Amino acid sequence: MIMKQNRDGPPARQQARRQNLMRCLRQLMERGYDPRWDVHELGRKEITRLVHDWRSSGLCHRTIANRLVDLRWLAGKVGRLDRIPSNRALGIPSQGNVMKRDEDRARELDYAVLRKLEVHAQLVTELRREFGLRCAEAAKFQHGYATRESREPDRIRLAASWCKGGRPREIFITTDRQRDLLNRVCRHQNARPGGPAGPRSMIPVHMTFRDYLSEYNRACYAVGVPGDELRHAWAQERFETITGFPPPLAGGPDYGHLPETGRSRWDEAEKILRLELGIAAERKDSIGRYIGRKSQV
């Protein structure tokens, strides 16, 4: 009920928060809490027990800190935020003290699982994997605009209104999988009923963007289709295409171990990835989440 009444953030963030909080509640039930336990009693005891269990299962500090963000959100909604200990009190180091290399979040797409989704949801998911799009960008994708408005025939263009931060961008078409996908998206959008021809996205004509994203995320979660992990997989593949070697998170060499030519290729790949992923210029360390930190040896 609390999550239904407080829809903070985009639909994908709401879905992730719900999954995390439900996992925490199940964990407390496994510890012997009554299924009717009232979240208005959330406090230091529950948080300490959860963190202890997470540490025991081998979760890294960064993952634990991320889970606590949602628990603090819940505590704030039920007036218990002052009962939640700080990360320092729980023995969780600041982000600067967490190990330099992020965990590998890339996951490949299981096409047998993908076929359990509706056709439009399959195409949205493939757009995310083949072009590194965010969920909202794939849902708003219009083939006519993306291909006709591109300055070059070997790339697609994303409209500002589709993109996070209103930053339009272009992404190169480099594989036959991408070309095949674009052809299938074109056929799907041109065949859709619902009025005169015009701009068409992947969102069914009878649904709003918000409602569609919520339904899409629920469907993906139900069958086990990855989320942002697909974007990570695309970034790692794109990095290797540009440089000729995999990134550290995919088993490749550290920046500091590369010869001068390898470092130059890494630097170039980093610039291209920042543009094609649509990452703001001020977020200098974000690329490391996808490919691994640029460590000096």
KESEDO-341109 format. One line per 2 residues: their letters; for each residue x, y, z of N, C-alpha, C, O, CB. Coordinates in steps of 0.2 Angstrom, whole numbers, plus 5000, padded with zeros to 4 digits. Each point is the difference from the previous one (the first is absolute). Glycine has a CB too. Example, Ala and Ser with C-alpha at 12.3 -4.5 7.8 and 13.67 -1.06 7.14 Angstrom:
BEGIN
as	5066,4972,5039,4996,5006,5000,5004,5006,5000,5005,4999,5003,4986,4995,5003  5007,5011,4990,5004,5006,5001,4996,5005,5003,5003,5006,5001,5003,4991,4989
***
This chain:
BEGIN
mi	5004,4994,5000,4996,5006,5000,5004,5006,5000,4999,5005,4996,4992,4989,5010  5015,5006,4998,5004,5006,5001,5003,5002,4993,5000,5005,4998,5003,4992,5014
mk	4999,4997,4984,5004,5001,4994,4995,5003,4994,5001,5003,4996,5007,4988,5008  4985,5006,4997,4995,5002,4995,4998,5008,5001,4999,5003,4995,4997,4985,5005
qn	5005,5014,5006,4998,5007,5002,5006,5005,4999,4999,5006,4999,4992,4990,5009  5015,5001,4991,5006,5005,4999,5004,4997,4994,5004,4996,5001,4996,5006,5012
rd	4998,5001,4982,5003,4998,4993,5006,5005,4999,5000,5003,4995,4989,4992,5001  5016,5005,5008,5006,5004,4999,5004,4997,4995,5002,4994,5000,4998,5010,5012
gp	5003,5000,4983,5004,4998,4995,4997,4997,4994,4994,4999,5000,5014,4999,5009  4996,5000,4986,4997,4997,4994,4998,4993,5001,5001,4997,5005,5006,5010,4988
pa	4988,4990,5003,4998,4994,5001,5005,4994,5001,4999,4996,5004,4991,5008,4989  5015,4996,5003,5006,4995,5001,5003,5001,5007,5001,4995,5003,5001,5005,4985
rq	4998,5006,5014,5003,5001,5007,4995,4997,5005,5002,4997,5005,5005,5013,4992  4987,4992,5002,4995,4997,5005,5000,4993,5000,4999,4997,5006,4994,5013,4992
qa	5007,4986,4996,5000,4993,5000,5006,4997,5004,4999,4995,5004,4995,5006,4985  5012,5002,5010,5006,4998,5003,4999,5001,5008,5002,4995,5004,5005,5007,4986
rr	4991,5003,5012,4999,5001,5007,4995,4995,5003,5001,4998,5005,5001,5015,4993  4993,4986,4999,4995,4995,5002,5003,4993,5001,4999,4997,5005,4992,5010,4989
qn	5013,4991,5001,5003,4994,5000,5005,4999,5006,5000,4995,5003,4999,5004,4984  5005,5006,5014,5004,5001,5005,4997,4999,5007,5002,4996,5005,5006,5011,4988
lm	4987,4997,5008,4996,5000,5007,4997,4994,5001,4999,4997,5006,4999,5015,4993  4999,4985,4996,4996,4993,5001,5005,4995,5002,4999,4996,5004,4992,5007,4987
rc	5015,4997,5006,5006,4996,5001,5002,5001,5008,5001,4995,5003,5003,5005,4985  4996,5006,5014,5002,5001,5007,4994,4997,5005,5002,4997,5005,5005,5014,4991
lr	4987,4990,5002,4995,4998,5004,5000,4992,5000,4999,4997,5006,4994,5013,4991  5008,4987,4998,5000,4993,5000,5006,4997,5004,5000,4995,5004,4995,5005,4985
ql	5011,5004,5011,5005,4998,5004,4999,5000,5008,5002,4996,5003,5005,5009,4987  4989,5001,5011,4998,5000,5007,4995,4995,5002,5000,4997,5006,5002,5015,4994
me	4994,4986,4996,4995,4994,5001,5004,4994,5001,4998,4996,5005,4993,5009,4988  5014,4994,5003,5004,4994,5001,5004,5000,5007,5002,4994,5002,5000,5005,4985
rg	4999,5007,5016,5003,5000,5006,4995,4999,5006,5002,5000,5006,5006,5008,4989  4986,4991,5003,4995,4999,5005,4995,5005,5002,4996,5000,5004,5012,4993,5001
yd	4992,5013,4991,4995,5005,5000,4994,4998,4998,4999,4996,4995,5010,5012,5004  4985,4994,5005,4994,4998,4998,4998,5003,4993,5002,5006,4999,4995,4994,5013
pr	4999,4997,4983,4998,5003,4994,4996,5006,5001,5000,5004,4995,5001,4984,5000  4996,5013,5010,4996,5006,5002,5004,5005,5003,4997,5005,5002,4993,4988,4999
wd	5017,5007,4999,5004,5005,5003,4999,5006,4997,4999,5001,4994,5009,4991,5009  4992,5014,5001,4998,5006,4998,5006,5004,4998,5005,5001,5004,4985,4999,5003
vh	5011,5003,4987,5006,5003,4998,5001,5007,5004,5005,5003,5000,4994,4992,4988  4996,5007,5015,5000,5006,5004,5005,4999,5006,5001,5004,5004,4987,4999,4993
el	5014,4990,5004,5004,4999,5006,5007,4999,4997,5005,4998,5004,4986,4996,5002  5011,5007,4988,5006,5000,4997,5005,5004,5004,4999,5006,5002,4996,4992,4987
gr	5011,4999,5013,5005,5004,5004,5007,4997,5000,5001,4996,4995,4990,5008,5012  5013,4998,4998,5007,4998,5000,5000,4992,5000,5005,4997,4997,4998,5014,5009
ke	4993,4986,4998,5001,4992,5001,4999,4997,4993,5004,4995,4998,4992,5006,5014  4999,5001,4984,4999,4997,4993,5005,5001,4996,5003,4996,4996,4985,5005,5006
it	5014,5005,4997,5006,5002,4996,5006,4997,5001,5004,4997,4996,4991,5014,5003  5007,4988,5008,5006,4997,5002,5000,4992,4998,5005,4998,4997,4996,5010,5012
rl	4993,4989,4992,4999,4993,4998,5001,4999,4992,5003,4995,4998,4990,5003,5012  5004,5006,4986,5000,5000,4993,5008,5001,4998,5002,4996,4996,4986,5008,5003
vh	5015,5001,5003,5007,5001,4998,5004,4994,5002,5005,4998,4996,4994,5015,5005  5000,4984,5005,5004,4994,5002,4999,4995,4995,5005,4996,4998,4994,5007,5014
dw	4995,4995,4986,4999,4995,4996,5003,5001,4993,5002,4996,4997,4987,5002,5009  5010,5009,4992,5003,5001,4993,5008,4999,5000,5003,4998,4995,4988,5010,5003
rs	5012,4994,5008,5007,4999,5000,5002,4993,5000,5005,4997,4997,4996,5013,5010  4995,4986,4997,5001,4993,5000,4999,4996,4994,5004,4995,4998,4992,5006,5013
sg	5000,5002,4984,4999,4997,4994,5005,5002,4995,5000,4998,4994,4988,5001,5008  5017,5006,5000,5005,5002,4995,4999,5006,4996,5004,5002,4996,4999,4987,5004
lc	4991,5015,5001,4999,5006,4997,5005,5005,5001,5003,5001,5006,4985,4997,4994  5014,5006,4995,5005,5005,5001,4997,5006,5003,4994,5001,5000,5012,4995,4990
hr	4998,5009,5012,4998,5006,5004,4995,5004,4995,4996,5003,5003,5015,4997,5004  4991,5001,4987,4996,5004,4995,4993,4997,5000,4995,5004,5000,5016,4999,4993
ti	4988,4991,5006,4994,4997,4999,4996,5001,5007,4994,5002,4999,5010,4989,4993  4999,5008,5013,4996,5001,5007,4998,5007,5000,4995,5002,5003,5012,4989,5003
an	4998,5014,4993,4998,5007,5000,4994,5002,4996,4996,5004,5001,5016,4998,5001  4988,4995,4992,4994,5001,4995,4994,4997,5003,4994,5003,4999,5014,4997,4991
rl	4992,4994,5013,4994,4998,5003,4997,5004,5006,4994,5001,5001,5010,4987,4996  5001,5015,5006,4998,5004,5006,4997,5007,4998,4996,5003,5003,5013,4992,5003
vd	4992,5007,4988,4997,5006,4997,4992,4999,5000,4997,5004,5002,5013,4998,4991  4988,4992,5005,4993,4999,4999,4997,4999,5007,4994,5002,5001,5008,4993,4988
lr	5001,5002,5016,4998,4999,5006,4999,5007,5004,4995,5001,5004,5010,4988,4997  5000,5015,4997,4999,5007,5003,4994,5004,4997,4997,5004,5003,5016,4996,4999
wl	4986,4999,4992,4994,5003,4996,4994,4997,5004,4995,5004,5001,5011,4997,4988  4993,4993,5012,4994,4997,5004,5000,5003,5007,4994,5002,5002,5007,4987,4991
ag	5005,5011,5010,4999,5003,5007,4998,5007,5000,4996,5002,5005,5013,4990,4998  4993,5012,4992,4998,5007,5000,4992,5000,4999,4997,5005,5002,5014,4998,4993
kv	4986,4993,5001,4993,5000,4999,4996,4998,5006,4994,5002,5000,5008,4995,4988  5001,4999,5016,4996,4998,5006,5003,5004,5007,4998,4998,5005,5000,4990,4989
gr	5005,5017,5005,5003,5004,5005,5005,4997,5005,5000,5001,5006,4989,5004,4993  5015,4990,4998,5005,4997,5004,5007,5001,4998,5004,4996,5002,4987,4995,5000
ld	5010,5014,4994,5007,5001,4997,5005,5001,5006,5006,4998,4999,4988,5007,4990  5004,4999,5016,5004,5001,5006,5003,4994,5003,5004,5000,5004,4990,5011,4997
ri	5002,4983,4998,5002,4994,5003,5005,4995,4996,5002,4995,5002,4986,5006,5003  5014,5002,4989,5004,4996,4996,5007,5002,5001,5002,5006,4999,4989,4993,4992
ps	5014,4997,5011,5007,5002,5001,5003,5002,4993,4998,4998,4995,5003,4994,5015  5004,5012,4991,5004,5002,4994,5004,4995,4997,5001,4995,5004,4999,5016,5001
nr	5002,4989,4989,5005,4995,4997,5006,5000,5004,5003,4994,5001,4993,5008,4988  5007,5003,5014,5006,5000,5004,4999,4996,5006,5004,4996,5002,4999,5015,4994
al	4991,4990,5007,4998,4996,5006,5000,4993,4999,5001,4996,5004,4993,5014,5001  5004,4988,4989,4999,4993,4998,5006,4997,4997,5001,4994,4998,4987,5008,5000
gi	5018,5002,5002,5006,4998,4998,5001,4999,4992,5004,4996,4998,4996,4998,5013  4996,5010,4986,5000,5000,4992,5004,5006,4998,4998,5006,5001,4991,4989,4998
ps	5017,5004,4998,5004,5006,4998,4997,5004,4995,4995,4998,4996,5015,4995,5006  4993,5013,4997,4997,5005,4995,5002,4997,4993,5005,4996,5000,4996,5014,5008
qg	4996,4993,4987,5001,4997,4993,5007,5001,4998,5003,4996,4997,4986,5007,5000  5015,5002,5006,5007,5001,4998,5004,4994,5003,5006,4999,4997,4992,5014,5002
nv	5000,4984,5006,5004,4995,5003,4998,4993,4998,5003,4995,5001,4999,5012,5008  4993,4992,4986,4998,4994,4998,5005,4998,4994,5003,5005,4997,4985,4997,5006
mk	5013,4992,4996,5005,4998,4995,4999,5003,4993,4994,5002,4998,5007,4987,5008  5004,5013,4991,5000,5004,4994,4996,4997,4994,4996,5004,4997,5015,5001,5007
rd	4989,4989,4995,4997,4997,4994,4993,4998,5002,4999,4996,5005,5012,5000,4991  4984,5006,5000,4993,4998,5002,4999,4993,4998,5004,4997,4996,4992,5015,5002
ed	4999,4985,5005,4998,4993,4998,4997,5000,4993,4997,5005,4997,5001,4992,5015  5003,4998,4984,4997,4999,4994,4993,4999,5000,4998,4995,5002,5013,5000,4994
ra	4985,5009,5001,4993,5000,5000,4997,4997,4993,4994,4999,4999,5006,5010,5010  5004,4990,4986,4998,4998,4994,4997,4993,5000,5002,4996,5003,5007,5011,4992
re	4985,4993,5001,4997,4993,4999,4997,5000,4993,4998,5005,4997,4999,4995,5015  5004,4994,4985,4998,4999,4993,4992,4998,5000,4998,4998,5005,5014,4998,4992
ld	4986,5005,4998,4992,4999,4999,4999,4993,4998,5003,4997,4995,4996,5015,5001  4997,4985,5007,4998,4993,4999,4994,5000,4995,4994,5002,5003,5010,4994,5009
ya	4997,5002,4982,4994,5001,4995,4994,4995,5001,4995,5002,4998,5014,5003,4994  4993,4990,5011,4994,4995,5002,4996,5003,5005,4993,5000,5000,5014,4990,4998
vl	4996,5014,5007,4996,5004,5005,4996,5006,4997,4994,5001,5001,5014,4995,5008  4996,5007,4986,4997,5006,4997,4993,4998,4997,4996,5005,4999,5016,5000,4999
rk	4988,4990,4999,4994,4998,4996,4994,4999,5004,4994,4999,4997,5013,4995,4995  4994,5006,5014,4994,5000,5005,4996,5007,5000,4994,5000,5003,5012,4991,5004
le	4997,5014,4991,4997,5007,5000,4996,5001,4994,5001,4996,4995,5009,5008,5012  4986,5001,4993,4996,5002,4994,5005,5003,4995,5006,5002,5002,4984,5001,5005
vh	5008,4997,4987,5005,5002,4994,5003,5007,5002,5006,5001,4999,4987,4992,4993  5003,5012,5009,5002,5007,5001,5005,5000,5006,5005,5004,5000,4984,5001,4996
aq	5010,4991,5009,5005,5000,5006,5006,4996,4998,5006,5002,5002,4984,4998,5006  5010,4995,4988,5006,4997,4997,5004,5005,4996,5006,5000,5001,4988,4989,4998
lv	5003,5015,4997,5004,5005,4996,5003,5005,5005,5005,5002,4998,4987,4996,4992  5004,5005,5015,5003,5005,5004,5006,4997,5004,5005,5003,5000,4983,5002,5002
te	5011,4989,5000,5006,4996,5003,5006,5000,4996,5006,5001,5002,4986,4993,5005  5007,5004,4986,5005,4999,4996,5004,5007,4998,5006,5000,4999,4988,4990,4996
lr	5002,5015,5005,5002,5007,4999,5005,5002,5005,5005,5003,4999,4985,5000,4995  5008,4995,5012,5005,5001,5006,5006,4996,5000,5005,5003,5001,4985,4999,5006
re	5010,4992,4990,5006,4996,5000,5004,5002,4994,5006,5000,5001,4988,4991,5005  5003,5010,4988,5004,5001,4994,5003,5008,4999,5004,5001,4997,4989,4990,4998
fg	5004,5013,5009,5002,5007,4999,5002,5004,5007,5001,5005,5000,4992,4995,4990  5006,4996,5016,5002,5002,5006,4995,5006,5002,5002,5004,5004,5010,4993,4994
lr	4982,5002,5000,4995,5005,5002,4997,4999,5007,5000,4995,5003,4997,5006,4985  5001,5005,5015,4997,4999,5007,4993,4998,4998,4997,5000,4994,5010,5009,5011
ca	4989,4989,5000,4993,4997,4999,4996,5005,4997,4996,4998,4995,5006,4994,5015  4998,5014,4993,4995,5005,4997,5002,5002,4993,4995,5001,4996,5003,5003,5015
ea	5008,4996,4987,5002,5002,4993,4998,4994,4995,4998,5002,4995,5012,5004,5010  4990,4988,4997,4998,4995,4996,4993,5000,4999,4997,4998,4995,5012,4995,5009
ak	4987,5008,5001,4993,5001,5000,4997,5005,4995,4996,5000,4997,5004,4995,5015  5004,5011,4988,4998,5006,4996,5003,4999,4993,4999,5005,4996,5000,5002,5015
fq	5005,4988,4988,5004,5000,4993,4995,5000,4995,4995,4996,4999,5014,4998,5006  4992,5011,4990,4996,5000,4994,5005,4999,4994,5005,5004,4998,4987,5004,5007
hg	5007,4986,4991,5005,4998,4995,5000,5006,4995,5006,5001,4997,4991,4987,5005  4998,5015,4996,5000,5005,4994,5004,5006,5002,5004,5002,4996,4985,4995,5001
ya	5011,5005,5009,5004,5006,5002,5007,4998,5001,5005,5003,4998,4985,5002,5008  5011,4989,4997,5007,4998,5002,5004,4998,4994,5006,5002,5000,4990,4993,5010
tr	5001,5003,4984,5004,4999,4994,5000,5005,4995,5005,5002,4997,4992,4986,5005  4997,5016,4998,5000,5005,4995,5003,5006,5002,5003,5004,4996,4986,4992,5000
es	5011,5006,5011,5003,5006,5002,5007,4999,5002,5004,5005,5001,4985,4998,5003  5014,4991,4995,5007,5000,5001,5004,5003,4995,4998,5000,4994,5000,4989,5012
re	5008,5014,4996,5004,5004,4995,5004,4995,4995,5001,5002,4995,5000,5007,5013  4999,4985,4994,5004,4995,4997,4996,4993,4999,4996,4999,5005,5015,5006,4999
pd	4990,4991,4991,4996,4994,4999,5002,4994,5005,4997,4995,5001,5001,5009,4987  5008,4997,5015,5003,4995,5004,4999,5001,5007,5004,4997,5005,5005,5001,4987
ri	4986,5006,5010,4999,5001,5007,4992,5002,5001,4997,5002,4995,5015,5002,5007  4986,4995,5004,4993,5003,5002,5000,5006,5004,5006,5001,5004,4990,4987,4996
rl	4999,5016,5000,5000,5006,5004,4994,4999,5005,4995,4999,4998,5010,5008,4993  4996,4995,5015,4995,5000,5005,4998,5007,5002,5005,5005,5001,5000,4985,5004
aa	4989,5012,4995,4997,5006,5001,5001,5002,5008,5001,4996,5004,4991,5003,4987  5009,5008,5010,5001,5002,5006,4995,4998,5005,5001,4999,5006,5005,5011,4989
sw	4987,4990,5003,4995,4998,5004,5000,4993,5002,4996,4998,5005,4997,5011,4989  5011,4987,5003,5000,4993,5002,5005,4999,5005,5000,4995,5004,4997,5001,4985
ck	5008,5008,5012,5006,4999,5003,5001,5003,5007,4997,5005,5002,5008,4994,4987  4998,4998,5016,5001,5003,5006,5004,5006,5000,5005,5001,4996,4995,4988,5009
gg	4998,5016,4999,5003,5007,5000,4998,5004,4993,5003,5005,4999,5006,4990,5009  4987,5002,4988,4999,5004,4994,5006,5001,4995,5000,5004,4996,4991,5002,5010
rp	5013,4989,4994,5006,5000,4996,5000,4995,4994,5000,4994,5001,5007,5009,5009  4991,5000,4984,5000,4996,4994,5007,4997,4999,5005,5003,5001,4985,5004,4994
re	5010,4987,5001,5006,4997,4999,4999,4995,4994,4995,4999,4998,5009,5002,5014  5002,4997,4985,5000,4995,4995,5004,4994,5002,5005,5001,5004,4994,5009,4987
if	4999,4984,5006,5004,4994,5002,5001,4997,4993,4996,4999,4996,4998,5000,5015  5012,4998,4988,5002,4997,4994,4997,4993,4999,4999,4997,5005,5012,5009,4996
it	4987,4993,4993,4998,4993,4998,5006,4996,4998,5003,5002,4995,4985,5002,5002  5014,4991,5007,5006,4996,4998,4999,4993,4999,5004,4996,4998,5002,5012,5008
td	4988,4989,4995,4999,4993,5000,4994,4998,4995,4995,5004,5000,5010,4995,5012  4995,4995,4986,4994,4998,4996,4994,4999,5005,4994,5000,4998,5013,4994,4993
rq	4994,5004,5015,4995,4999,5005,4996,5007,5001,4994,5000,5000,5012,4991,5006  4998,5014,4994,4996,5007,5000,4996,5002,4994,4995,5002,5001,5015,5001,5006
rd	4993,4995,4987,4996,5002,4994,4994,4995,5000,4994,5003,4998,5016,5000,4996  4990,4991,5008,4994,4996,5000,4995,5002,5005,4994,5000,4998,5013,4990,4998
ll	4995,5012,5009,4996,5003,5005,4996,5006,4998,4994,5001,5001,5013,4994,5008  4997,5010,4988,4997,5006,4997,4994,4998,4995,4995,5003,5000,5016,5003,5003
nr	4991,4989,4993,4995,4998,4995,4994,4997,5003,4994,5002,4998,5015,4996,4994  4991,4998,5014,4995,4998,5003,4996,5005,5004,4994,5000,5000,5012,4989,5001
vc	4997,5016,5002,4997,5005,5003,4996,5005,4995,4994,5002,5001,5015,4998,5008  4994,5001,4985,4996,5003,4995,4994,4997,4998,4995,5003,4999,5016,5001,4997
rh	4989,4989,5003,4994,4997,4998,4995,5000,5005,4994,5001,4999,5013,4991,4994  4995,5007,5013,4995,5000,5006,4997,5007,5000,4994,5000,5001,5013,4992,5005
qn	4997,5013,4994,4997,5007,5001,4995,5002,4994,4995,5003,5001,5015,5000,5006  4992,4995,4987,4996,5001,4994,4994,4996,5000,4995,5002,4997,5015,5001,4997
ar	4990,4991,5009,4994,4996,5000,4995,5001,5006,4994,4998,5000,5013,4994,4994  4995,5013,5010,4995,5001,5006,4994,5003,4998,5000,5005,4997,5010,4996,5011
pg	4984,4997,4995,4994,5004,4999,4999,5006,5004,5004,5000,5005,4991,4989,4991  5000,5014,5003,4999,5006,5005,5000,5007,4997,5003,5004,5003,5002,4988,5005
gp	4993,5009,4986,5000,5007,4997,5004,5001,4994,5003,4995,4998,4994,5008,5014  5003,5003,4986,5004,5001,4994,5008,5000,5001,5002,4999,5006,4989,5009,4991
ag	5012,4991,4998,5008,4999,5000,5003,5006,5004,4997,5006,4999,5003,4987,4991  5005,5006,5013,5003,5006,5004,5006,4997,5004,5001,4994,5000,4988,5013,5000
pr	5013,4997,5004,5006,4998,5005,4997,4994,5004,4994,5001,5003,5011,5011,4997  4999,4983,5001,4997,4994,5004,5006,4998,5004,5006,5000,4998,4986,4996,4993
sm	5007,5003,5016,5005,4997,5004,4998,4993,5001,4996,4997,4997,5006,5014,5009  5002,4986,4999,4998,4993,5002,4995,4999,5005,4998,4995,5001,5014,5002,4997
ip	4985,5009,5004,4995,5000,5005,4993,4998,4997,4998,5004,4995,5008,5004,5012  4990,4987,4995,4993,4999,4997,4996,5006,5000,5000,5004,5005,5001,4984,4999
vh	4995,5013,4991,4996,5006,4999,4995,5002,5006,4998,5005,5001,5004,4993,4986  4996,4996,5016,4995,5001,5005,5003,5002,5007,4997,5000,5005,4996,4992,4989
mt	5014,5008,5007,5003,5001,5006,5004,5006,5000,5003,5003,4995,4998,4985,5006  5000,5015,5006,5004,5006,5001,5007,4997,5001,5001,4994,5001,4990,5013,5004
fr	5014,4997,4994,5007,4999,5001,5001,4997,5007,5004,4994,5000,5000,5015,4992  4994,4994,5013,5001,4998,5007,4997,4993,5001,5003,4995,5003,4997,5017,5001
dy	4994,4987,4994,4996,4993,5001,5004,4995,4996,5001,4994,5002,4988,5012,4999  5013,4995,4993,5004,4995,4996,5006,4998,5003,5002,4994,5001,4993,5011,4989
ls	5009,5000,5013,5006,4999,5003,4999,4995,5006,5004,4996,5001,5001,5015,4994  4990,4991,5009,4999,4996,5006,4998,4993,4998,5002,4995,5003,4994,5015,5003
ey	5000,4989,4988,4998,4993,4998,5006,4996,4997,5001,4994,5002,4987,5011,4996  5016,4999,4998,5006,4997,4997,5004,4997,5006,5003,4994,4999,4996,5014,4991
nr	5003,4996,5015,5005,4998,5005,4997,4994,5004,5004,4996,5002,5000,5016,4999  4989,4988,5000,4997,4994,5004,5001,4994,4995,5002,4995,5003,4990,5013,5003
ac	5007,4993,4988,5000,4994,4996,5007,4997,4999,5001,4994,5001,4990,5010,4993  5014,5001,5006,5007,4997,4999,5002,4997,5007,5004,4995,5000,4999,5014,4992
ya	4995,4994,5014,5002,4997,5006,4997,4993,5001,5003,4996,5003,4998,5016,5002  4993,4987,4993,4996,4994,5000,5004,4994,4997,5000,4995,5002,4989,5012,4999
vg	5014,4995,4993,5003,4994,4996,5008,5000,5001,5003,4995,4998,4987,5006,4994  5012,5004,5011,5008,5000,5002,5004,5003,4994,5006,4999,5000,4992,4991,5007
vp	4999,5015,4990,5004,5004,4995,5004,5005,5003,4997,5004,5005,4994,4994,4986  5016,5003,5008,5004,5005,5003,4997,5007,4999,4997,5001,4995,5013,4991,5004
gd	4993,5012,5005,4998,5007,5000,5006,5004,4997,5002,4999,4994,4990,5000,5015  5011,5006,4995,5006,5004,4998,5006,4996,4998,5004,5002,4997,4991,5007,5010
el	5005,4984,4995,5005,4996,4999,5001,4999,4992,5006,4999,4998,4992,4995,5013  4997,5007,4985,5001,5000,4993,5004,5005,4997,5004,5000,4996,4985,4994,5004
rh	5010,5012,5003,5004,5006,4998,5007,4999,5002,5004,5002,4996,4986,5006,5006  5011,4989,5004,5007,4999,5001,5004,4995,4995,5005,5001,4998,4992,5001,5014
aw	4999,4993,4986,5002,4995,4995,5002,5003,4994,5005,4999,4997,4988,4992,5008  5002,5014,4993,5001,5003,4993,5007,5005,5001,5004,5000,4995,4983,5000,5003
aq	5014,5003,5007,5005,5004,5001,5007,4996,5000,5005,5003,4997,4988,5005,5010  5007,4987,4996,5006,4995,5000,5002,4998,4993,5005,5000,4998,4993,4997,5014
er	4996,5001,4984,5001,4998,4993,5003,5005,4996,5004,4999,4996,4987,4993,5006  5006,5014,4999,5002,5006,4996,5007,5002,5001,5004,5002,4996,4984,5002,5004
fe	5014,4996,5006,5007,5001,5002,5005,4996,4997,5005,5002,4997,4991,5002,5014  5002,4989,4988,5005,4996,4997,5000,5001,4993,5005,4999,4997,4992,4992,5012
ti	4997,5010,4988,5000,5002,4993,5005,5006,4998,5003,4999,4995,4985,4996,5004  5012,5010,5005,5004,5006,4999,5007,4998,5001,5004,5002,4996,4986,5006,5007
tg	5012,4989,5003,5007,4999,5002,5003,4994,4997,5006,5000,4999,4991,5006,5011  4999,4989,4989,5003,4993,4998,5002,4996,5006,5002,4994,4999,5002,5012,4991
fp	4994,4996,5016,5001,4996,5006,4994,5001,5005,4998,5006,5000,5015,4994,4998  4986,4995,5006,4994,5001,5005,5002,5005,5005,5006,5001,5002,4990,4988,4995
pp	4999,5014,5007,5001,5004,5005,5002,4996,5007,4999,4994,5000,4993,5015,4995  5011,4994,5010,5001,4997,5006,4995,4996,5003,5001,4994,5002,5007,5014,5000
la	4986,4994,4998,4994,4997,5003,4998,4994,4996,4996,4995,5002,5000,5015,5002  5006,4989,4990,4999,4994,4996,5006,4996,4999,5001,4996,4995,4990,5010,4999
gg	5014,4995,5010,5006,4996,5000,5006,5003,4996,5005,4997,5000,4988,4993,5001  5006,5016,4997,5006,5003,4996,5005,5003,5005,5000,5000,5006,4992,5003,4985
pd	5013,5000,5006,5006,5003,5003,4998,5007,5004,4996,5004,4997,5012,4990,4995  4995,5007,5013,5000,5007,5003,5003,5005,4996,5005,4999,4996,4995,4996,5016
yg	4998,5011,4989,5002,5006,4996,5008,5001,5001,5004,5001,4995,4985,5005,5006  5013,4993,5005,5007,5001,5002,5005,4995,4997,5006,5001,4999,4990,5004,5011
hl	5001,4989,4988,5004,4994,4997,5000,5001,4992,5004,4996,4997,4993,4997,5013  5000,5012,4987,5000,5000,4993,5006,5004,4997,5002,5005,5004,4985,4994,4997
pe	5015,5000,4993,5005,5004,4997,4997,5006,4998,4994,5001,5001,5012,4989,4995  4998,5015,5001,4997,5007,4999,4994,4999,4994,4995,5004,5001,5017,5001,5002
tg	4989,4991,4992,4995,4999,4995,4993,4998,5003,4995,5002,4998,5014,4996,4994  4992,4997,5013,4994,4997,5003,4996,5006,5005,4994,5000,5000,5012,4988,5000
rs	4998,5016,5003,4997,5005,5004,4997,5005,4996,4995,5003,5001,5014,4996,5007  4994,5002,4986,4996,5005,4995,4994,4997,4998,4995,5004,4999,5016,5001,4997
rw	4989,4989,5002,4993,4997,4998,4995,5000,5006,4994,5001,4999,5012,4992,4993  4996,5006,5014,4996,5000,5006,4997,5007,5000,4994,5001,5001,5013,4990,5005
de	4997,5014,4994,4998,5007,5001,4995,5002,4994,4995,5003,5002,5016,5000,5003  4990,4995,4989,4995,5001,4995,4994,4996,5001,4994,5003,4999,5015,4999,4993
ae	4991,4992,5010,4994,4996,5002,4996,5003,5005,4994,5001,5000,5012,4989,4997  4997,5013,5008,4997,5003,5006,4996,5006,4998,4994,5001,5002,5015,4995,5005
ki	4994,5008,4988,4996,5006,4997,4994,4998,4997,4995,5003,5000,5016,5003,4999  4990,4989,4996,4994,4998,4996,4995,4997,5005,4994,5001,4999,5014,4996,4991
lr	4994,4999,5015,4995,4997,5004,4996,5005,5004,4994,5000,5001,5013,4990,5000  4996,5015,5001,4997,5006,5004,4995,5003,4996,4994,5001,5002,5016,5001,5004
le	4991,4999,4987,4995,5003,4996,4995,4995,4998,4994,5002,5000,5015,5005,4995  4992,4987,5004,4995,4995,4997,4996,4998,5006,4994,4998,4999,5013,4998,4992
lg	4995,5004,5015,4996,4998,5006,4996,5006,5003,4996,4999,5004,5013,4992,4999  4993,5015,4994,4996,5006,5003,5002,5002,5007,4995,5002,5004,4996,4995,4988
ia	5015,5002,5010,5002,5002,5007,5003,5007,5000,5004,5002,4996,4999,4986,5006  4994,5016,5003,5002,5007,5000,5007,5001,5001,5004,4996,5003,4985,5006,5002
ae	5014,5003,4992,5007,5002,5000,5003,5000,5008,5006,4998,5001,4993,5008,4988  4997,4997,5015,5002,5001,5007,5001,4993,5004,5003,5000,5005,4992,5012,4995
rk	5002,4983,4997,5000,4993,5004,5007,4997,4997,4999,4995,4997,4988,5004,5005  5018,5003,5000,5007,4998,4998,5001,4992,5001,5003,4997,4996,5001,5015,5005
ds	4994,4986,5005,5001,4993,5002,4995,4995,4998,5001,4994,5001,5005,5011,5008  4989,4997,4987,4994,4995,4999,5002,4995,4995,4998,4994,5001,4995,5015,5001
ig	5012,4992,4993,5001,4995,4995,5003,4994,5004,5000,4994,4998,5002,5015,4993  5002,4992,5015,5003,4994,5003,4995,4995,5003,5002,4994,5000,5007,5014,5003
ry	4985,4994,4998,4994,4996,5002,4999,4994,4994,4998,4995,5002,4997,5014,5005  5006,4993,4987,4999,4996,4995,5006,4995,4998,4999,4995,4998,4992,5014,4998
ig	5015,4994,5004,5005,4997,4997,5006,4998,5005,5004,4996,4999,4993,5010,4990  5003,4998,5017,5005,4999,5005,5004,5007,5000,5000,5004,4996,5001,4983,5002
rk	5002,5014,5008,5004,5006,5001,5006,5000,4996,5003,4995,4999,4992,5005,5013  5007,5006,4987,5006,5002,4996,5006,5000,5005,5002,5005,5002,4992,5001,4989
sq	5008,4988,5011,5005,5000,5006,5007,5001,4997,5002,4997,4994,4991,4995,5012  5011,5012,4997,5007,5001,4998,5004,4995,5004,4999,4999,5006,4999,5013,4992
v	5007,4985,4999,5004,4995,5003,5007,5002,5001,5005,4997,5002,4988,4994,4994
***
